[in-house]
């Protein structure tokens, strides 16, 4: 995953991830569609992000510069979401400093 995508790691949910991902991709043109699905594998929460840009040229630039892949007709980005403390086995008495 490229450095630009580092800012997308560990969001608590899809709702908070969506505007940041949209903003990142908007730098390459107009985002025509952005669909995000939640997934879970071996206790790891992920967001499967499928997007389309307004033009093939914009999609090619995004793929080239950010290393985004393609699945079918869509560009795809997989983002790790924050795993809740309860799911990691850590105690509920954890405090923030």
N, C-alpha and C positions, 0 to 999 in steps of 0.2 A: 504494500500500500504506500502511495506517495505521501510526502510530508503534508500536502494540503489536506489529506484525509485524516491526519493525526488529530485534528480538531474535532472530528466526528466520533471519536472513540468515547465510550462510557457515558453516553447520554442515558437518562433514566428511562426514556420511552420514545416511541415513534413521533408523538406529538411535538416533542421538543427538538427532535432531530430534523424533522421535515423543513422548517424554515431555514436552518443553517445549510443543509444540503442544497436546497433550492438556490440560496444566495451564492454558494460556491459554484454551482453549475451555471448560473446566470451570467457569470463573467465571460462565458463562451458563446452567449447568444440567448435567445428566448427559449425557455423550457416549455415544451408543448404538453408534456405529460410527466407526472412523477407519481408512481405507485410504490408504496412501501408495505411490505408484509413482515410480520413478526415470525421468528423461527427460534426453535430451541433445540440444542443438540448437546447431549452429555452435560447438562447443567449450564451450558453457555447460551446466553441470550443474544440473538443477532437480528439485524434488520436487513432484509433483502430489498434493495432499492432498484427499481426498474424505471428508466427514464427515456424520454425521446426529446430531441431538440427540434427546432423548426426546420433545420436543413441538414442534409447529409454532411455538408462541409463543417458545420458546427459540431456535429457528432464526431467527425474524424479528428478535429482539433482537440476536443475534450479527451478522446481516447488516446491520442498521441501525447498530450501534455500531462495528463493525470494518470495514465495507465489504466483507464477504465476498459473493461471487457464488454463483450457483446454476448447476449443469450437470445437466440431467435432474432427478432427484429429490434429488441430493446438493448440499451446500454444497461449494464448491471454493476452495482456496487454493493458489497457485503460489509456491513458495519457491526462491530461488537458493541452491544449495549451493556449498560451497567448491570451487574448481577446484584440483586438485593442481598443485604447482609444476612437475612434469614436463610437464603439459599446456599450461602457459603459455609454455614456451620459455625460462624463466629457468634459470640454472645450478643444478646440484645442490649447489654449494658455498655456498649461502646460509646465513648463520648468524643466529641470534636473539640480540639484545643482552640 
